[in-house]
Each structure stands twice: as structure tokens, then as C-alpha cells.
Amino acid sequence: MSDYFMNAYHRLPVTFTEGRGARLYDTNGKSYLDFASGIAVNCLGHNHPALVRAISEQAAKLIHTCNYYQSDVSLVFAEKLVKACSGAGMKKVFLCNSGAEANEGACKIARKYSLKKYGEGRHRILTLNGSFHGRTITTLSATGQEKFHRDFGPFTEGFSHVPGGDIAVLDRALDKKTTAGLLIEAVQGESGIVPQSEEFIAAAAALCAERDILLMFDEIQCGLGRTGSFLACEAYGVQADVVTLAKGIAGGIPAGAVLAGDRAAAVFETGDHGSTFGGGPLAAAAGIVVLDTVNDPAFLAEIARKGKTITAAAGGWNHPMIREVRGRGLMIGIDIEKNAWPVVEACLAAGLLVLGAGQKTLRLLPPFVINDREIEQGLAILKAVLDSAA
Ligand SMILES: Cc1ncc(COP(=O)(O)O)c(C=O)c1O
């Protein structure tokens, strides 16, 4: 452990040196199966040949330009990304570096959209209980989990939270005199893989359309193929006004995006927003490889199939430690009888990386390139760990 890092993370006792596909290796050469993907980031696994080639070649040509100009690769990336998200109605993109930054952009779009059309006082943004939207002061306001709201106030005002699934409460909370936007994770990640119901999302879309409130999906964890459709909201059959992406968007190179559909695409005018590194050539080159690989029906179908293999296997154990297995694609939550953290640590010791979510949920986010043999091996480790924890 280092004396030099601030103590912001609970770090597990392992130091990695390299990875290949769904495997990582530590300083002792010990191998680990990766069912975490760096929290949904390494979607193409580690050391993916096309990704490494694109990044290396781009690094030798042009790493940064700043947004006074554009680069050949950022033009291609933006076009491919908008087209990949067109099923949800997206027309334009603003490129940035992270999830929190993408959600900040979304909140700014909702507020300006509303201000220009309706004037002052209609700036509230509604999110769901259990949501996670980032660690900046504003995205913490948006995050509907009390435990993140300690010690750092005052937070940005104008955010409130409602329970997911309760259409009557949502109907009352979406007050058209005060509300600019509704920000939703179609499948919540951080709080334990919680998919919203189709009825709830359909009602949210109808209410937002009727009241001219922007419907915004935070797809930072659940987007980019993770649930088996390119965007998770697409599977609900609704059109969004804004979609935010980050995490896996450039396969591990920091990047984020705010996309907007017809109502919101022209809200940002020159000088309204910016980001020094956003959409830089290196991230764009990496992002093109991710999009070319993931935005393919056959590849997405494989994500869904692999996810079903895992949920069916873990569900079929009828294990005394397991309360529920749920998921969409390769975004899987396993509720267990005991605290998740000791199980996460025991899995690590046994050579498997899994994540915790909430208190008693194991979160599995394997890379999309994981193969059936690796899935089998990882599940065998998980079962053995749960057997000894029971
Ligand atoms: C749904 C969601 N939104 C936003 C964020 C924040 O992303 P970042 O850590 O890149 O700022 C996360 C990170 O876990 C997330 O899962």
C-alpha cells in the first residue's frame, strides 16, 4: 500500500501489472478472472489488439488539440456515437472526460432549456432514490443516496429524489412549474443492479413529454451494450431527450459524452460549455474501436447470451447464501445473506474479481469479450467462496 495516495478509497490488497482479455495479473504473476471490468470500463477486456493498435498509432500521430479545433478522429467518433444512439433519438453530442462531467453537462442543458423557454424558477431536476450520478458537488446533489451526502455541503440546490417504480409519486413530483428535467438510470448500478420497470419508464416518458420536462438517461454504467442493447433505455422503447455516457466508451481511456435529441440538441450555444480534454484524439481513436466492436447486433446478442448463462447458472445453484440473482446482459446483481465485502475479498484471494453494490449485493460486470470457459471458471470460484461463507 502506498503512503502517498490520499485515503479516499478502500483498496484491496493487490497490485496489478498487466492484463489480457478477461484476465489480470498481479506483481507476483498470480492470475485473476475479471468479472468487474474496472467497474464497467474495460468492456473489451485488457490488451485488446485493435484497441491497443488504435491508441498506439494515434499516440504517434496526435494526442491533443483542444476544442478550438477538431481532429480527424474526433469527427469520426462523434458521428459514429450519435448514430449508435439514434435509436433513442440522439442527434448531437458534447464530448467530455468522465461520468460526473457528463451528468453536469446534462443538468446544464436541462436548466438552460427550461430557462430560455419558461424563465426563472423552473430549474429543479428530479432523480431516483438509490441513484448514483457522480462525486462532484452537483452530481452528489443528483445522487439519491443519503450516505454520499455527508460532510461536503452545502450542495447545489434544486435537486430532489423520488422512489423508482412509484408512478403516482412521480406524477406529483414532476411539477411543470418547477421542474426542468428527470434524470434516470434505467438500470441502477451502484446501489445493486436495480432495473426500472417498463411501466415506470413508459409513464416517466409520457409525463415528461406532456409537461415539456427533459427525460435524461444516465447510461454511464448501464449503456454501451452492457445490458445487451446498445443503450439500456432503448430496450424500454422510449425516446430520450438527453443520454449521458462514460466508463466503457473508450475502453479504458478516460472519456464521457452528453448526447441530446431534437428538443435539447441546440441548447448549448457557443461559449456555454467546455472541457479541455473532451473528445481528444486519443480517446476518440479508442472510442471508434469500442463503437465498431460493440455496436453490432451479433455482438450485442452475445452479451445478452453470456449474461443469461451467468444468471441461469447462479440462480440454478439454489444456494443458501443467495437470495436473488437478477440482471440485464452482463450487468448482474446477486443478493446474498451476508455483507458483500468479505465475499468480494475472499473472491479476490481465490483469483476472481467481483464488486460489491449496496450492502449485500455482489455486482458482476464482466468484460464483453469474456468466453464461456472463463465464465465457467469464474462461477466455479464464486460458488466455492459462497460455499465456504455459508
Ligand atoms: C450511473 C453512474 N453515473 C455516474 C457515474 C460517475 O462516473 P465517473 O466516476 O466517471 O465520474 C457513475 C460511476 O460509477 C455511475 O455508475
The ligand as an ORCA input file, in Angstrom:
! r2SCAN-3c Opt
* xyz 0 1
  C     -24.586      5.589    -13.249
  C     -23.348      6.391    -12.973
  N     -23.353      7.710    -13.197
  C     -22.269      8.459    -12.981
  C     -21.097      7.912    -12.504
  C     -19.893      8.784    -12.267
  O     -18.927      8.493    -13.234
  P     -17.402      8.997    -13.020
  O     -16.839      8.209    -11.895
  O     -16.753      8.688    -14.352
  O     -17.475     10.441    -12.737
  C     -21.046      6.541    -12.240
  C     -19.827      5.940    -11.671
  O     -19.839      4.882    -11.084
  C     -22.198      5.753    -12.480
  O     -22.204      4.449    -12.240
*
